[in-house]
Amino acid sequence: EYKLDMMQSFIKEQKVVVDELSNLKKNRKVYRQQPNSNIFFLVDRTETLSQCKNTLDELKKAHQEMENSEKTKIKK
């Protein structure tokens, strides 16, 4: 149950990121923070949006698999 809640939280966060990137004007700059650092690098908006959408799809798929697994455990 806790893992499912965490996964839902990650999905919500990723949806916000995708929505924000989708609604940016074309000429806006996008920066990505390096992991475990306070350094940001300029990135391509379109490429980053595509990566974020892929991440969202992967999170949704993993969440669905976790839900199905939980349902299977309950049935047993």
Buried (B, 14 or more C-beta within 10 A) or exposed (E): EEEEEEBBEBBEEBBEBBEEBEEEEEEEEBEEEEEEEEEEEEEEBEEBBEBBBEBBEEBBEBBEEBEEEEEEEEEE
